[in-house]
Amino acid sequence: MSRFLLPVLSLILYISCLASPAILFEKICGGSNSKDFVAGLWNVPNGATESSWGIALLLLGAIGVIFIQYGAMGWLANPFYFLALITSITSFRNNLIFARIFIVGAIGFALSSLHLTNWFPLLADEGGVCYLSAIQPLLGYWLWLSAMGLLAIHIGFRKRTFPTQMEGVE
């Protein structure tokens, strides 16, 4: 049971981040230079703000990655997280190495996600008139990072196990 305790707690944190407001965005609408007027992370917004829930960011972020919006590339932390989760609880010989690689990738994408939305603001409408830029992380974002951090702790302290020899075979 102790092998699954931290991964289960990590998954609970991940699920709770989906049901929480995750990021406060600034919505800037204007002409062709509207991307240049975003306030940026931790600054006072120049325009209207709106918060997005974790589930919306999970679903819409996949679309942003498919259509190669660089500001949405932080979404790639999600598949890396699940690959790390799966490989950390299975008992195959080299899975712990892969789990470590995946969780480092997940945390790297997650930490860069807010900065990417400021360097490459996301389109907020179909006409390309309005853009979204991250202003402040909210509870869902911190739960998301905590889920990855808890899984990283689990993977970091887990020892490599080797399969035992089959009984009756010499």
GUKOLMAR-569740 format. One record per residue (C-alpha): chain; residue number from 1; y, z, x. Coordinates in steps of 0.1 Angstrom, whole numbers, plus 5000, padded with zeros to 4 digits. Layout:
+------+------+-------+------+------+
! nuke ! vovo ! north !   up ! east !
+------+------+-------+------+------+
!    A !  NUM !     Y !    Z !    X !
...
+------+------+-------+------+------+
END
This chain:
+------+------+-------+------+------+
! nuke ! vovo ! north !   up ! east !
+------+------+-------+------+------+
!    A !    1 !  5000 ! 5000 ! 5000 !
!    A !    2 !  5024 ! 5008 ! 5028 !
!    A !    3 !  5021 ! 4972 ! 5040 !
!    A !    4 !  5036 ! 4960 ! 5007 !
!    A !    5 !  5062 ! 4987 ! 5001 !
!    A !    6 !  5092 ! 4972 ! 5019 !
!    A !    7 !  5085 ! 4936 ! 5008 !
!    A !    8 !  5083 ! 4948 ! 4972 !
!    A !    9 !  5115 ! 4968 ! 4975 !
!    A !   10 !  5131 ! 4937 ! 4991 !
!    A !   11 !  5120 ! 4916 ! 4962 !
!    A !   12 !  5134 ! 4941 ! 4937 !
!    A !   13 !  5167 ! 4939 ! 4955 !
!    A !   14 !  5166 ! 4901 ! 4954 !
!    A !   15 !  5159 ! 4901 ! 4917 !
!    A !   16 !  5187 ! 4926 ! 4910 !
!    A !   17 !  5211 ! 4904 ! 4930 !
!    A !   18 !  5204 ! 4876 ! 4906 !
!    A !   19 !  5216 ! 4897 ! 4877 !
!    A !   20 !  5248 ! 4908 ! 4894 !
!    A !   21 !  5282 ! 4892 ! 4900 !
!    A !   22 !  5278 ! 4878 ! 4936 !
!    A !   23 !  5310 ! 4861 ! 4948 !
!    A !   24 !  5346 ! 4861 ! 4937 !
!    A !   25 !  5359 ! 4825 ! 4941 !
!    A !   26 !  5394 ! 4812 ! 4942 !
!    A !   27 !  5399 ! 4780 ! 4921 !
!    A !   28 !  5425 ! 4757 ! 4935 !
!    A !   29 !  5435 ! 4726 ! 4915 !
!    A !   30 !  5460 ! 4700 ! 4926 !
!    A !   31 !  5463 ! 4668 ! 4944 !
!    A !   32 !  5444 ! 4654 ! 4974 !
!    A !   33 !  5455 ! 4683 ! 4996 !
!    A !   34 !  5443 ! 4711 ! 4974 !
!    A !   35 !  5416 ! 4720 ! 4999 !
!    A !   36 !  5443 ! 4729 ! 5024 !
!    A !   37 !  5458 ! 4756 ! 5001 !
!    A !   38 !  5427 ! 4779 ! 4998 !
!    A !   39 !  5435 ! 4815 ! 5007 !
!    A !   40 !  5402 ! 4822 ! 5025 !
!    A !   41 !  5379 ! 4851 ! 5028 !
!    A !   42 !  5394 ! 4886 ! 5023 !
!    A !   43 !  5428 ! 4872 ! 5016 !
!    A !   44 !  5450 ! 4874 ! 4985 !
!    A !   45 !  5441 ! 4844 ! 4963 !
!    A !   46 !  5467 ! 4816 ! 4958 !
!    A !   47 !  5453 ! 4805 ! 4925 !
!    A !   48 !  5430 ! 4817 ! 4896 !
!    A !   49 !  5398 ! 4835 ! 4905 !
!    A !   50 !  5364 ! 4835 ! 4889 !
!    A !   51 !  5333 ! 4854 ! 4898 !
!    A !   52 !  5298 ! 4838 ! 4898 !
!    A !   53 !  5266 ! 4855 ! 4891 !
!    A !   54 !  5237 ! 4854 ! 4915 !
!    A !   55 !  5214 ! 4834 ! 4892 !
!    A !   56 !  5241 ! 4807 ! 4888 !
!    A !   57 !  5246 ! 4805 ! 4925 !
!    A !   58 !  5209 ! 4802 ! 4930 !
!    A !   59 !  5205 ! 4774 ! 4905 !
!    A !   60 !  5237 ! 4755 ! 4913 !
!    A !   61 !  5234 ! 4760 ! 4950 !
!    A !   62 !  5202 ! 4739 ! 4951 !
!    A !   63 !  5221 ! 4710 ! 4935 !
!    A !   64 !  5248 ! 4714 ! 4962 !
!    A !   65 !  5223 ! 4712 ! 4989 !
!    A !   66 !  5206 ! 4681 ! 4973 !
!    A !   67 !  5240 ! 4663 ! 4972 !
!    A !   68 !  5249 ! 4675 ! 5007 !
!    A !   69 !  5279 ! 4697 ! 5000 !
!    A !   70 !  5282 ! 4716 ! 5033 !
!    A !   71 !  5297 ! 4746 ! 5016 !
!    A !   72 !  5265 ! 4751 ! 4997 !
!    A !   73 !  5243 ! 4751 ! 5028 !
!    A !   74 !  5242 ! 4789 ! 5027 !
!    A !   75 !  5218 ! 4785 ! 4998 !
!    A !   76 !  5191 ! 4776 ! 5023 !
!    A !   77 !  5188 ! 4813 ! 5030 !
!    A !   78 !  5168 ! 4815 ! 4997 !
!    A !   79 !  5138 ! 4793 ! 5007 !
!    A !   80 !  5138 ! 4809 ! 5042 !
!    A !   81 !  5137 ! 4843 ! 5026 !
!    A !   82 !  5107 ! 4834 ! 5004 !
!    A !   83 !  5089 ! 4818 ! 5033 !
!    A !   84 !  5095 ! 4850 ! 5054 !
!    A !   85 !  5083 ! 4871 ! 5025 !
!    A !   86 !  5051 ! 4852 ! 5020 !
!    A !   87 !  5043 ! 4849 ! 5057 !
!    A !   88 !  5050 ! 4886 ! 5063 !
!    A !   89 !  5024 ! 4899 ! 5037 !
!    A !   90 !  4996 ! 4875 ! 5046 !
!    A !   91 !  4971 ! 4883 ! 5074 !
!    A !   92 !  4968 ! 4851 ! 5092 !
!    A !   93 !  4970 ! 4853 ! 5130 !
!    A !   94 !  5004 ! 4836 ! 5137 !
!    A !   95 !  5021 ! 4844 ! 5105 !
!    A !   96 !  5042 ! 4873 ! 5119 !
!    A !   97 !  5058 ! 4849 ! 5144 !
!    A !   98 !  5067 ! 4825 ! 5116 !
!    A !   99 !  5079 ! 4854 ! 5094 !
!    A !  100 !  5103 ! 4864 ! 5122 !
!    A !  101 !  5116 ! 4829 ! 5126 !
!    A !  102 !  5121 ! 4825 ! 5088 !
!    A !  103 !  5139 ! 4858 ! 5084 !
!    A !  104 !  5163 ! 4851 ! 5113 !
!    A !  105 !  5170 ! 4817 ! 5096 !
!    A !  106 !  5175 ! 4834 ! 5062 !
!    A !  107 !  5199 ! 4860 ! 5076 !
!    A !  108 !  5218 ! 4833 ! 5096 !
!    A !  109 !  5223 ! 4811 ! 5066 !
!    A !  110 !  5232 ! 4841 ! 5044 !
!    A !  111 !  5259 ! 4854 ! 5068 !
!    A !  112 !  5274 ! 4819 ! 5072 !
!    A !  113 !  5274 ! 4812 ! 5035 !
!    A !  114 !  5309 ! 4826 ! 5027 !
!    A !  115 !  5325 ! 4810 ! 5057 !
!    A !  116 !  5310 ! 4776 ! 5049 !
!    A !  117 !  5326 ! 4777 ! 5014 !
!    A !  118 !  5359 ! 4782 ! 5030 !
!    A !  119 !  5355 ! 4756 ! 5057 !
!    A !  120 !  5341 ! 4731 ! 5031 !
!    A !  121 !  5353 ! 4742 ! 4996 !
!    A !  122 !  5330 ! 4734 ! 4968 !
!    A !  123 !  5339 ! 4710 ! 4941 !
!    A !  124 !  5347 ! 4729 ! 4909 !
!    A !  125 !  5349 ! 4700 ! 4885 !
!    A !  126 !  5335 ! 4665 ! 4882 !
!    A !  127 !  5367 ! 4648 ! 4890 !
!    A !  128 !  5372 ! 4663 ! 4925 !
!    A !  129 !  5405 ! 4678 ! 4914 !
!    A !  130 !  5396 ! 4715 ! 4917 !
!    A !  131 !  5378 ! 4734 ! 4945 !
!    A !  132 !  5362 ! 4768 ! 4949 !
!    A !  133 !  5366 ! 4789 ! 4979 !
!    A !  134 !  5351 ! 4823 ! 4985 !
!    A !  135 !  5376 ! 4852 ! 4984 !
!    A !  136 !  5354 ! 4883 ! 4983 !
!    A !  137 !  5317 ! 4891 ! 4982 !
!    A !  138 !  5307 ! 4913 ! 4952 !
!    A !  139 !  5277 ! 4935 ! 4945 !
!    A !  140 !  5252 ! 4907 ! 4942 !
!    A !  141 !  5260 ! 4893 ! 4976 !
!    A !  142 !  5254 ! 4927 ! 4992 !
!    A !  143 !  5221 ! 4931 ! 4973 !
!    A !  144 !  5211 ! 4897 ! 4985 !
!    A !  145 !  5219 ! 4906 ! 5022 !
!    A !  146 !  5202 ! 4940 ! 5017 !
!    A !  147 !  5170 ! 4923 ! 5005 !
!    A !  148 !  5169 ! 4901 ! 5036 !
!    A !  149 !  5177 ! 4931 ! 5059 !
!    A !  150 !  5150 ! 4952 ! 5044 !
!    A !  151 !  5125 ! 4924 ! 5048 !
!    A !  152 !  5137 ! 4920 ! 5084 !
!    A !  153 !  5130 ! 4957 ! 5090 !
!    A !  154 !  5095 ! 4953 ! 5076 !
!    A !  155 !  5088 ! 4922 ! 5098 !
!    A !  156 !  5103 ! 4939 ! 5129 !
!    A !  157 !  5081 ! 4969 ! 5127 !
!    A !  158 !  5050 ! 4952 ! 5116 !
!    A !  159 !  5024 ! 4948 ! 5143 !
!    A !  160 !  5004 ! 4917 ! 5149 !
!    A !  161 !  4969 ! 4921 ! 5135 !
!    A !  162 !  4939 ! 4900 ! 5145 !
!    A !  163 !  4910 ! 4892 ! 5122 !
!    A !  164 !  4879 ! 4913 ! 5129 !
!    A !  165 !  4847 ! 4896 ! 5137 !
!    A !  166 !  4825 ! 4888 ! 5108 !
!    A !  167 !  4796 ! 4912 ! 5102 !
!    A !  168 !  4762 ! 4900 ! 5113 !
!    A !  169 !  4776 ! 4874 ! 5136 !
!    A !  170 !  4773 ! 4881 ! 5173 !
+------+------+-------+------+------+
END
